[in-house]
Amino acid sequence: MRDKAGLVYIYKKNRKVGVIQKDLIMYVNCHGRNIHIGTPIIEVEHNGTLKDAKEKLGDEQFVQVNKSDLVNLKFVFYTDFSSVTMRDGMVFPVTPAYSSNFNSRMLNYYVNREHL
């Protein structure tokens, strides 16, 4: 199944297909081969890698902040550039390997306020 419109994240779990609107995904974290997708309503878990999830989500508003976590810039509540707090209160560390990319993407996202 291909996501032609780019509006949804499609995943498989227990031989069933699930669909989540990308605009509702706040964060994605990976522990081993388990992907956890946080939305304002539920958290969904399925098998996969962070690399696969990152490819499915695209690069427009999702940015990697450490080895295991991607955040949706749309849902960032606060950042001191060494950690990021999401609107639901989840806090993710921003590690040195990812801080430069995160900082520039975060600033660029809010400077170009067309999305707000």
N, C-alpha and C positions, 0 to 999 in steps of 0.2 A: 504494500500500500504506500503510495507516495502522497506527500502533503504538498499539493501543487499551489494552494493559496498561501501557505506559510502561516496560517492562522491558528493551527492546532498542533498539539504534541500527541502523537499516536504511540501507544505502547501495548505490549502483550504481557498478560499475567494469567497463569493457569489456563492456557489455551483460549483465553478471551481477549478481545481487543478493547482497549480503553482510549478515550479521547479527552484531552484537557485543552481549553482555550489558552494559548500562550500568554495572552494579556493578564490572565489570572494567576500565573505561576509567579510566586514571590522568590523562591529559591529552590535550588536543587543541590542535594548533597549525596555523596557516595561513600559507602562503607563496604569495602571489598567489592563484590559484584551486585550490591543492593543499592538501587537508586531511590532516594526519597525526594518527592516533589511536594513542596509546601504551597498551598493555596490559602486564601482567606477562610475557606470553609473546611477543607479536609487536607490530610496528607496521604499521598498515594505512594505505594512502594511497588517496585518491579525490578526484575533482574536486568543488568546492563552495566555499562561503564560510563564514567563521567564524560569521556571523549565522545561516545555515541550520543549522549544527551546534549552535549554542547553543539554537535553538528546538527541535531534536529532542531534546536532552539534558534540557531543563527547567532549573529554577532551584534545585532542592532542595539538591544537593550540589556542583554545578559553578559556579565563579565565574571571571570574567574578571580576569586580573592585569595584562595589558597589551594593546596593540592586536592582537596576534597569538595570544595563548595563553589557554586555559581550563584550570583544574586541578580535579580531583576532590578535595574537602576530605578525603575518606576516606583518600587516599594521601599527604597532606602529612606529611613526616617532621620538617621544621624550618622555621621562618620567623623572620626578624628584621624582618618587615613591610616591608622594601625588596626582599627576594627570598624565594623559596620553594624549598625543596629537597624533591623527591619521594622516595619510598621506594626508587626505582631509581637515585637519584643525580642525576637531571636537575635543573637549577637554572633557574628562570625569574625574570626581574626583575619586581618589582611597581612599575609606574610611578605617578607622582603622580596622574594622572587616574583611576586605578583603586584607589589605596591605601585610601581611606576605605571604599569598599564592601568590598574584600577584608578589611581589618582587622575591620570589624564582623561580616561573615559568618563569618570564621574564629573569632572569639571566641564568637559565638552558637552555632556548630556544636559547639564543645567545652564550652560551659557546659551545653547541652542534651545530656547524655551518653547519651540513650536509644539512640543508634546504636552505642555501643561495647559 
